[in-house]
Amino acid sequence: MLAFLSFAGFTLLVAGIAWYKTRHAHLTDSTEGYFLGGRTLTGVFIGGSMLLMNLSTEHLVGLNGLAFRTGFIVMAWEVMAAIAIVAFGLYFLPKYLKLGISNIPEFLERRFDRDTLMITSILFLGMYVISLLPIVLYTGAIALESLFQVSHVFQIDKTTALWIMVWGVGGLGAVYAILGGIKAIAIADTINGAGLIIGGLMVTLFALAYVGNGDIWAGLSDVYQANPDKFNSIGDEESLVPFSTLFTGVIISNMFFWCTNQSIVQKSLAAKNLAEGQKGVMLCALFKLIIPTIIILPGIIAFHIFQGHLDNPDNAYPRLVQLVLPEFLVGFFAAVVVGAVFSTFSGGLNSSVTLFTVNIYRKRLKPDATEAQTVAVGKYLGLGLALVTMLVAPLVANAPDGLFYLIQQLQGIFNAPILSVVMVGLMTKRVPAIAAKLGLLFGMTAYIICNFIIKVDIHFFHLVGILFVLNVVFMLTIGYFFPANTPYEAEYTKQVDITPWGLVWPVALLIVLGSISMYVFLAQDAPQYVMYGYYVCAAIILAYVFYSMGKELMKRPELQQNTTEEA
């Protein structure tokens, strides 16, 4: 009963705050308001929303399940993500905001042509429906079944219980996305994001205390001493994530997800200016460095507690939560889990609707559509996609290498082709539209044939990296021999101020240093000279960061005024 009350209380609190913050905004009356929040989002909401759009039950359940199997080597996705987010804030975001675009395919239309926009819009829609939304719903259902024992309470089998929860959570998430628009999503995401981090850290601490009989540090020591191999960050070539893949497909996948994936990028495109956008992006990157304590370490603790004996490792995290959290906190954490599902599910729906209504409906099907008609069509489409997703979700059960790994494999169909086209579009002026279209077709077809049909004897992340390079070379070759007649020039639309944040570079360096630190300190048997070199570089970067922060502080008008008065 306590669990249910705390669940209902936190859920209603988040919904109430989101409604209160948007009740007079009229942000669902226009396309810009509905899809971009009227371009009014500040750094905290951007960072919180980006983080929670990414961090959902496919991480809590899926990545902890992989950690149960393999240990800390799966932190590659999170650590490299922080570096990719830094690249987004420094290079991609300023260019996107300068153009004033509402979505990534819109940029590709300006850079290449309308057919490129259509192809990439369809690809993004396919990616969300095939590889993201169903898995998010299914992992959310797994977590809730374990937390609330729905099958036991209602005396039904687990499969039926999972179907019920998929439809229940999916239905509420669809209402959440369709009625609220992106600003309501961003506000709720920020609150749920804070709850998820707090709740996730509580799970880790309670689990360590459980192992150490009330002593958290003793618990961590026991887990490490019993399972030292699980704490190694360097995967060999036979592991699920070899260390070498960090420099091929892992960084490509992360660059795609954080720099070009519509559902993530859309949050930052709603920024009131570049400075706020960069603050939000860097805040998200900082949080990504904390996340392994929430989505990797608990999987290793679960391996220790259950002695590696679970029929399905994807059940490791829900079982751990049920075991170590007090009853009233189980309800709070369940509410946070549902909020995480809502975030990713509703964000994916909102992005899908944006892509269809802005890029297909208004450009091809009904160019004379009014704002109200466009928003209405978007809401109906969101409902339809939600229904399809809820039908597909239970079919992803029992993925052989875990649900999170399945997501990565499926997204390989889309990430290298789309990222390569966006980067060539940003970095060149005369590569023609035909190169982009052939690049998208070649990249997708080659990956499907090599990974799913022929099944080449190469890690799929290496395959992603190779195909990315081939795609870029392919497009540049076409551009060299058949250049566009008119060079592309990016136009500043002046929709938002693009003055960068003064501390963006030092904060970016600090985040990169933190990312490297995690690998250095978790790498087993690292050579001594590597450690000394790391310490020297770290000292230089930290000195630069503190110098830049002091310099920025001295620029503040109030500080300068006080200094003058004292003189």
N, C-alpha and C positions, 0 to 999 in steps of 0.2 A: 504493500500500500504506500509506504514511504517513497519507494522508487517511482511509482506512478505519479504521485503528487509532485515530486521534484521535477519529473519529466514534463508534466503539464505546465507547471509554474514557469520554468525557464523558456519553454516554447512560446507561451503566451506573452512573456516579457519581451522576447525578441520581436514577435509580430507587432506588439503594441508600439515599441519604439520605432520600428520601420514605418508604421502607419502615421505616427505622430510627426515624424521628420518630413514626410512627403504629402501630408494631407492637403496643404494649400499650394503645392507646387505646380499642379496641372501638367505633370511631366508625361502623362500618357495620352495627351491630346495631339501631339505632333510626333513625326518620325524622329527628329533630333532629340526631343525630350524623352521619348520612349526607349530609344536605342542608345543614346549617349548621355542621358541625364541632363540635357541642356548644356553640356560641357561645363559643369560646375563642381566636379569632384575634386576634393583636396587630397593631399598626400596620404593621410591616415586611411581614408576610405579606399583609395586606389590600392595601397599596399595590402590592407586587410582583405579586400575583395580578390585581388590576384592570388594571394596565398590560399584562401579558402576555395577558390575556383579550382586550384590545383590539388590541394590537400583534402582528400575525401576518403570514403571507405575503401576505395581501391588501393589507397596507401595504408590506412590503418589495418585493414584486413590482408590485402594482397602483399604489400611490401614486408609487413611483419611475418607473413607466411613464408616469404622467400628468405628472410633473416633466420627463421626457425630452421630452414633447410641448410643455408650456406653461411650465415654470419654476416660480418660487416662489409664483405666485398660488395654487397648490393647498395652500399651508400653512394656508389658511383653516380646514380641518378640524381641524388640530392646535392652532392658536393659540386658536381659539374653544372647543375642547374644554377647555383649561385653565380658562377662565372658567366654563364649564358645570360642571366638577368642583368648583370653588370654591362655586358656588351649591348644589350637592348637599350638600357638607359643612356649609354654614352653615344651610341651610333644610330640605332634604328628609330627610337622615339623622337629625337629632334627632327628627323626627316619626315616622319609620319605627321607630326603636329604642324610642321611647316606647310604640308600639302592640305591640311584640314580634312583628311579623309575620314569616313565613318567605318570602313572595313578594308581589309587587305586586298581583296579582289578589285576594289575601286581603284587602288593605286595601280594595279596591273592593267586596268582598262586605260588609264591615262598614259601609262608608260608604253603599252603595246597596243591592244585593241579590245573591242567589246567581246570578241569570241574568247579571248584569254580570261576575261572576267567571268564569262559564263562557265568555262571549264573549271576554273579554280573554285567558284562558288559551289558547283555540283560536287567537287572533290571534298570540300570541307563538310558539306551536308552529309555525304556518304560516310566520312570519317566519324562524325558525331553519332550517327545512327548505328554504325557497325561496331566501332571499337571503343567508344567512350560511355555513352549514356546507359546502354544495357548492363555493362559491367558495374557501373556505379550503383545502379538500382539493386543488382543482385548482391553485391557485397554489403550494401546497407541492410538488406533483408537478412543476410547471414548474421550480421552483428546484432540486430534487434531480436532475432530468434534466440540467440544465445543469452542476451541480457535479460529478456523478459519471459523466456521459456513459453512462447506463445502456443506451441504445439502441445505442451503439457497442460497449460491452463485451460485450453479449449478442447482437449482430448481429441486432437487431430494429428495426422502424420506430418512429418517435417516438410515434405514437399508441398503439401497443401498450405501449410503455414507460410512458407516462403512465397508462394504465389499471392496469398492474401496481403502480405506485407509489401511485396513489389507493387501491387496495385494501389495499396493505401498510400505508401510514401510517394509513388509516382504521381498519383492523382493530386495530392496536396502540393507537391512540387510544381506541377503544371499550373495549378491555380496561382501559386506564389509567383511564377514567372510571367504568366499571361496577364494578370491583373496589375502587377506592380511596376513593370519596367525595370530598367537597369539601375536606377538610383535606389529604389527600394531594395533591390538585390544587394547592391554594394553596402548599404547601411546594415542590413541584416547579416551580411557576410562578415563585416568587421566585428560585430558583437559575437557571432558564432565562432569567428577565428580566435578571438581572445579566449572564449570558453574552451575551444578545442585544444589550444596550447596549454591552458591551465589544467584542464581535465586530463590531457595526455601526459603531462608531467606528473600529475597525481598518480596515474596508473603506474608509471615507471617507479616512482618513489615508494608507493604502497607495495609494489611487487618486490622491490629490493628489501624493504623492511620485512616482508613475509619470509624471504629467504634467510635474512640475517636475524630473525627472531626479534624484530624491533629496531635493529641497528642497520641503517641504510648503507653505510660505508662497508660494514662487514658483509652485507648481502652482495654488494658489487664485487668485493674481493672473492667471495665464495664462487660466484658465477664465473669470474675470470679464471680463477685457479682450476676450476673443474673443466672449463671449456676454452683454453687459451687460443686454440685454432679459430674459434668463432670471432675473435677480436682482431684478426688479421685483415687489413684493408687491401692487400695486394692479392688479386686472384690470378692463379696460374692459367695456362692456356686451355686446360681441361675443365676449368670452373665455369659456372653459369655466366659470370661477367669477368672475363680475363682483363687484366690491367691494361693491356695494349688497346682494348676497345675504347678506353677513355679518350684516345686521340683519333679515333675514327668515328664509328657510329654513335657512341654515347654523346659526344659533343654535338654532332649533327642533329641528333634527336632532340637534345635540349635546346639548341639554337632554333630549331623549327618550332618547338612548343612555346618557348618564351619570347621569340622575336617575330613570329609570323602567324601563330595559331590564333584565329579570330576570337575564340572564347576568352583567351587570356589578354590579348592586345586590346580588345574592345574596352576593357576597364581603364587603361591608360589613355586611350583616345578621348575619353570623357573628361580628361583633366582640364581645369580652368586655365592652366598655363604650363609651360615646359618645366619650370622650377618645381611646381607641385607634383607634376608627373614623375620627375626624377626622384623627388623625395619618397614618393610612394613606391617606386620601383626598387630603390635601394633599401627601403624598409623591408620589403618582401624578401630581398636577397639575404639580409641579415637574419631574418627568421628562418630561412632555409638552412642556415648553418646550425640552428638549434634543433631542427626537426628530427635528425637521426636519433635523438634521445627519446622521441615519441613513436617513431615508425620503424625503427630497426632494433634498438636495445631491448624493448619489450619482447620481441620475437625470440631473442637469445635467452632472455630470462625464462620465457615459457618453455624453451627447449630444456633448460636446466630443471625447472620444476616438474615438468611432465616426463623428464628423462628421455626425450625424443620420441615418445610413443603417442602419436596422434594419427588417426586414419587419414585426416586431411589437414595439412599444415595451415591452410587458410582459416581453420577454426582456432588457431593458436591464440590470437589476440582476444577474440570474444570470450574464450574460455578463461583467459587470464584475468580480464576485467571482472567477470562474474565471480572469480575466486578471491580476488584481493581487495576489491572496493567495498566499503560499507554500503548498506542498502540505500540510504538516502542519496549517496553519491552515484550509485548505479543509475538512478533516474536522471540526475543532472547530466551524466556523461551520455546517456542514451539520447537526451535532447540535443546535445552537441553533435552527436553522430548523425541524427536526423537532419540537423542544420547543415552539416557538411554535405550530406546527400543532396539536400535542397539546393545548396550553393552550386555544386558542380552540375547537377541536373538542370536547374533553372537557368544557370549561366549558359550551358550548352544549348538549351532551347532558345534562349534569347538571341544568341549568336546565330543559330540556324535560321531563325525568323528574320533577323537583320539581313543575312545573306540573300534569302529568297525575296523578301519584299523590296529591298533597295536595289538589288542587282538583277533580279529576274522579272519580278512583277512590274516594277515601275519602268524598267528599261526595255522590256520585250513584250510583256503581256498586256499592260495597260498604262502607257506613258502619260495619259491624262488623268490618272487617279488622284483624288484629293488626299490630303493628309489623313483625314478620318477614315477613308476607304483603305488606305495603305495599312494603318494601324489595325483596323478590323480584320483584314486579310491575314496579317501577321499573327493575330490572336487565334484565328481558326487554324492556321497552319501549325502553330505551337501545340494546340490540342491534338491535332492529327499525329504529329511526330511523337507526342507523349504516349499516345495509344499504341503506336507501332513499337516503341521502345519497351513498353511494359509487356507486350506480347513476346518480344525477343529475349528479354532479360533472363528468365529462368533457363534458357537453352545454353547458357555459357558455363553451366556447372561442370565441375571436374576437369578443368583445364589441366593437361598433363604436367606442365611446369609452373603451375600457379596462375592466378588471374592477372596479377600485375605483369608478369612476363608475357602473357597472351596479349595484353594491351600494347606492349612495346612491339611485338611482332606484327600485329595488325596495322599499327600506325606507321610501320616501315613502308607500307604501300604509298603513303602520302608524303612523309616528311622530307625525304631527299629531293623529290621532284619540285615540291612547292618552294622549299627553302632556296634551292638553286635558282629558280626563276626569279624570286624576289630579290636575291642578292645580285644577280646579273642585271636586273632592272634598275637597282639602286646605283650600281657601280659603273655602268656603261651608258653611252648615249646613242649608239648606232646599231646595237643588236636588234634585228627586226622582230616583228610579232610572230612570224612563222617559226623562228627559233624557239620562242617560249612555248608555243603550242606543241611542237615536235618534242621538246624537252620534257614536258609534262607527260606526254604519251609514252615516250621511250623509258623514262624513269619508272613509271608505274608498271608497265608491261615487263620490263627486265626484272624487277624485284619479285613480282608474282611468279614468273616462270622459274627464276633461280631459287627462291625460298620455298615455294609451295608445290611446284610441279616437278622440276628436276631435283630439287633439294640438294644443292651443291654442298660439298663438304667444307664449309666455311661458316664461321659464326655470323649470325644475321647482322650483328652490329658492324662487322668488317664489311659485309656486303653493302650495307647502307652507306658507309664511308666511301667505298669504291664507286658506287653508282652516283653519289653526289659529285665526285671529282669528274667522272666521265660525262655527266650531264652538263656541268659548267664548261668543260672543254668542247663538248658538242655544240653548245649554243654560241660560244665565242668563235668557233670555227665558221659557223654559218654567218655570224656577224662580220667576220673578216672578209669572206668572199662575197657576201651579198648584204652589204650594210644598208641600213635604212637611209632614205633620201634626205630626211630632215632630222638633225640630232635632237634628242629629247632634252628639254629644259624644265627643271622643277620650278613651279611657280609658288611663291609665298602668298597664301590666301588671306593671311592676317586674321584668321578666326580666333586664334589665341596668341598670347605673347610667347615668343620662343627664346627669351633670355634664360640661359641655363642657370641652374642652382650653383651658388658659389662654392659649395663644398663637395660637388659631385665627384670630382677626380680623387681627392684624398679618401673619401668614404669608399669609392670603388676599389682603390688599392688595398684598403683595410679588409674589405670583403674577400678579395682574391688571396690576400695573405692568410685569412682565416681558413679558406678552402684548402690551400696547400698544407696548412698546419695540421688539419685533420688527417691527411694522408701520411705526413711525416711522423706524427706521434702514434699512429696505429699500424705503421709498417713494421713488420718484424724483421730484425737483423739488418736495419738500415746501416750503410757504411758510415764511419765516423766523420769523414770529410763532408758527406752530404749534410749531416746535422750541423756542423760548424758553418758551412756555407749558408744554410737556411737561417741560422741565428744572425749572421751578418746582414743578410738581405732584410730580415724582419726588423732589425734595429734601424736600418736606413728608411724603410717604409714608415715605421711608426714615428720617426723623427720628422719626416715630411708631413705626415698627417697632423701631428700636434702643431707644427709650424703653420700649416694652412688654416687650421682652426683658430689659432691665435690671431692670424692676419685677418681672417673674416670677422672675428669679434671686434677688432680695432676699427673696422669699417662702419660699425653701427653708429648712427648719428647721435644717439643719446650718450654713448660712451665718449665720442669725440667732443661733444658739448661739455660734459663733465670735466674732461681733461683741460679744455680751454678755460673754464671757470676757475679751476684750481690754480692754473698758471697765473 
